[in-house]
Amino acid sequence: MKTSTFLFTLKTALFGLLLLTASCKKDTEEAVTPDGGSGSTLACAGKNLRLAALNFDPAIDLDGDGKLDNDLLKFMDDCARDNTIVFEKNGKLSGSEGAKVCPNTGDDSPTSYGPSTWTYNPQTRLLRIVANGDATDVTEWKVLDVSGSQLKATIATESGDGTEMKMVMTWQAQ
Protein backbone atom coordinates (compact mmCIF):
# COMPACT_ATOMS: atom_id res chain seq x y z
CA MET A 1 0.00 0.00 0.00
CA LYS A 2 2.84 2.37 0.83
CA THR A 3 4.47 1.71 -2.58
CA SER A 4 1.25 2.44 -4.49
CA THR A 5 0.78 5.70 -2.55
CA PHE A 6 4.38 6.68 -3.34
CA LEU A 7 3.96 5.89 -7.06
CA PHE A 8 0.66 7.83 -7.21
CA THR A 9 2.38 10.82 -5.59
CA LEU A 10 5.36 10.46 -7.94
CA LYS A 11 3.14 10.27 -11.03
CA THR A 12 1.16 13.28 -9.89
CA ALA A 13 4.36 15.22 -9.25
CA LEU A 14 5.81 14.29 -12.66
CA PHE A 15 2.63 15.31 -14.46
CA GLY A 16 2.67 18.59 -12.54
CA LEU A 17 6.33 19.08 -13.47
CA LEU A 18 5.50 18.59 -17.14
CA LEU A 19 2.73 21.17 -16.93
CA LEU A 20 4.96 23.52 -14.95
CA THR A 21 7.77 23.43 -17.50
CA ALA A 22 5.30 23.95 -20.29
CA SER A 23 4.17 27.21 -18.68
CA CYS A 24 6.51 28.45 -15.97
CA LYS A 25 6.80 32.14 -15.19
CA LYS A 26 10.16 33.79 -15.72
CA ASP A 27 11.64 35.66 -12.79
CA THR A 28 11.55 38.91 -14.75
CA GLU A 29 8.35 40.67 -15.65
CA GLU A 30 9.61 41.56 -19.13
CA ALA A 31 6.74 41.31 -21.60
CA VAL A 32 7.15 39.31 -24.81
CA THR A 33 5.22 40.25 -27.91
CA PRO A 34 4.52 37.18 -30.04
CA ASP A 35 5.11 37.56 -33.76
CA GLY A 36 2.67 35.26 -35.51
CA GLY A 37 4.42 35.83 -38.82
CA SER A 38 7.60 34.04 -37.73
CA GLY A 39 5.75 30.83 -36.87
CA SER A 40 6.18 29.21 -40.28
CA THR A 41 9.97 28.93 -39.84
CA LEU A 42 9.52 25.93 -37.52
CA ALA A 43 9.59 22.82 -39.73
CA CYS A 44 7.02 20.93 -37.61
CA ALA A 45 4.53 23.84 -37.56
CA GLY A 46 0.97 22.75 -38.20
CA LYS A 47 1.59 19.14 -37.12
CA ASN A 48 -0.06 17.33 -34.20
CA LEU A 49 2.89 16.51 -31.90
CA ARG A 50 2.81 13.89 -29.16
CA LEU A 51 5.48 13.55 -26.48
CA ALA A 52 7.66 10.55 -27.42
CA ALA A 53 10.49 10.98 -24.89
CA LEU A 54 11.02 13.03 -21.74
CA ASN A 55 14.38 12.75 -20.01
CA PHE A 56 16.20 14.43 -17.13
CA ASP A 57 19.87 15.35 -17.40
CA PRO A 58 21.43 14.49 -15.02
CA ALA A 59 19.44 11.41 -14.08
CA ILE A 60 17.95 11.22 -10.57
CA ASP A 61 16.35 8.47 -8.49
CA LEU A 62 12.66 9.19 -9.06
CA ASP A 63 11.09 6.09 -7.57
CA GLY A 64 13.31 5.53 -4.53
CA ASP A 65 14.72 2.20 -5.72
CA GLY A 66 18.36 3.36 -5.50
CA LYS A 67 18.77 3.43 -9.30
CA LEU A 68 19.07 6.62 -11.32
CA ASP A 69 16.16 7.34 -13.65
CA ASN A 70 16.19 9.75 -16.53
CA ASP A 71 13.15 8.48 -18.46
CA LEU A 72 10.20 10.46 -17.10
CA LEU A 73 7.78 9.14 -19.70
CA LYS A 74 7.61 5.72 -18.06
CA PHE A 75 6.23 7.38 -14.91
CA MET A 76 3.40 9.13 -16.76
CA ASP A 77 -0.07 7.61 -17.05
CA ASP A 78 -1.32 6.62 -20.51
CA CYS A 79 -3.97 9.33 -20.25
CA ALA A 80 -1.22 11.97 -20.10
CA ARG A 81 0.87 10.38 -22.85
CA ASP A 82 -1.77 10.80 -25.55
CA ASN A 83 -1.88 14.61 -25.18
CA THR A 84 -0.85 16.58 -28.24
CA ILE A 85 0.30 20.10 -29.04
CA VAL A 86 0.26 22.00 -32.34
CA PHE A 87 2.49 24.95 -33.15
CA GLU A 88 0.04 26.58 -35.56
CA LYS A 89 1.57 28.36 -38.55
CA ASN A 90 -0.09 31.61 -37.46
CA GLY A 91 1.92 31.65 -34.20
CA LYS A 92 -0.78 30.18 -31.95
CA LEU A 93 -0.17 27.14 -29.76
CA SER A 94 -3.01 24.69 -29.44
CA GLY A 95 -3.39 21.15 -28.26
CA SER A 96 -5.64 18.44 -26.98
CA GLU A 97 -5.80 16.30 -23.88
CA GLY A 98 -6.37 13.31 -26.15
CA ALA A 99 -8.95 10.55 -26.05
CA LYS A 100 -7.74 9.14 -22.72
CA VAL A 101 -8.79 11.73 -20.16
CA CYS A 102 -7.01 11.49 -16.81
CA PRO A 103 -9.54 10.85 -14.04
CA ASN A 104 -8.12 13.51 -11.73
CA THR A 105 -9.08 16.29 -14.17
CA GLY A 106 -12.72 16.05 -13.10
CA ASP A 107 -13.83 16.24 -16.71
CA ASP A 108 -15.57 13.55 -18.74
CA SER A 109 -14.35 14.68 -22.14
CA PRO A 110 -11.06 15.75 -23.73
CA THR A 111 -10.20 19.42 -23.35
CA SER A 112 -8.07 21.88 -25.29
CA TYR A 113 -5.26 24.11 -24.09
CA GLY A 114 -4.84 27.75 -24.89
CA PRO A 115 -4.81 30.53 -25.89
CA SER A 116 -1.02 30.47 -26.06
CA THR A 117 1.34 31.79 -28.73
CA TRP A 118 4.85 30.96 -29.89
CA THR A 119 7.77 32.35 -31.85
CA TYR A 120 10.88 30.64 -33.16
CA ASN A 121 14.25 32.22 -33.91
CA PRO A 122 16.21 29.86 -36.22
CA GLN A 123 19.48 31.74 -35.59
CA THR A 124 19.41 31.23 -31.80
CA ARG A 125 17.27 28.06 -32.04
CA LEU A 126 15.03 29.44 -29.27
CA LEU A 127 11.34 28.57 -29.25
CA ARG A 128 9.47 31.00 -26.98
CA ILE A 129 6.00 30.14 -25.69
CA VAL A 130 3.73 32.78 -24.18
CA ALA A 131 1.17 30.93 -22.06
CA ASN A 132 -2.48 31.92 -21.90
CA GLY A 133 -1.93 35.35 -23.41
CA ASP A 134 0.17 36.46 -20.40
CA ALA A 135 3.26 38.20 -21.82
CA THR A 136 5.09 37.66 -18.51
CA ASP A 137 4.43 33.88 -18.56
CA VAL A 138 7.12 32.81 -21.03
CA THR A 139 8.92 29.50 -21.47
CA GLU A 140 11.99 29.14 -23.66
CA TRP A 141 12.82 25.83 -25.33
CA LYS A 142 16.29 25.39 -26.83
CA VAL A 143 15.67 23.45 -30.04
CA LEU A 144 18.19 20.65 -30.57
CA ASP A 145 16.62 19.15 -33.69
CA VAL A 146 13.54 19.94 -35.76
CA SER A 147 12.05 18.41 -38.88
CA GLY A 148 8.60 18.02 -40.38
CA SER A 149 8.03 14.98 -38.19
CA GLN A 150 9.93 15.67 -34.95
CA LEU A 151 10.87 18.39 -32.47
CA LYS A 152 13.58 17.81 -29.87
CA ALA A 153 14.20 20.57 -27.32
CA THR A 154 15.55 21.20 -23.83
CA ILE A 155 14.24 23.25 -20.94
CA ALA A 156 16.46 24.35 -18.07
CA THR A 157 14.89 23.69 -14.66
CA GLU A 158 15.82 23.25 -11.02
CA SER A 159 15.22 20.31 -8.72
CA GLY A 160 13.68 20.82 -5.29
CA ASP A 161 17.14 21.20 -3.75
CA GLY A 162 18.23 23.87 -6.26
CA THR A 163 20.29 21.59 -8.54
CA GLU A 164 20.22 22.83 -12.12
CA MET A 165 18.86 20.24 -14.53
CA LYS A 166 17.82 19.93 -18.14
CA MET A 167 14.64 18.30 -19.31
CA VAL A 168 15.00 16.95 -22.85
CA MET A 169 11.73 16.49 -24.76
CA THR A 170 11.16 14.73 -28.05
CA TRP A 171 7.83 15.37 -29.77
CA GLN A 172 6.73 13.18 -32.73
CA ALA A 173 4.22 14.12 -35.42
CA GLN A 174 1.07 11.99 -35.37
Secondary structure, DSSP 8 states (H G I E B T S, - for coil): -HHHHHHHHHHHHHHHHHHHHHS---SS-------GGGGGGSTTTTS-EEEEEEEEEEEE-SSSSSS-EEE-GGGS-HHHHT-EEEE-TTSEEEEE--SS--GGG--SS--B---EEEEEETTTTEEEEEGGG-TT-EEEEEEEEE-SSEEEEEEEEE-TTS-EEEEEEEEEE-
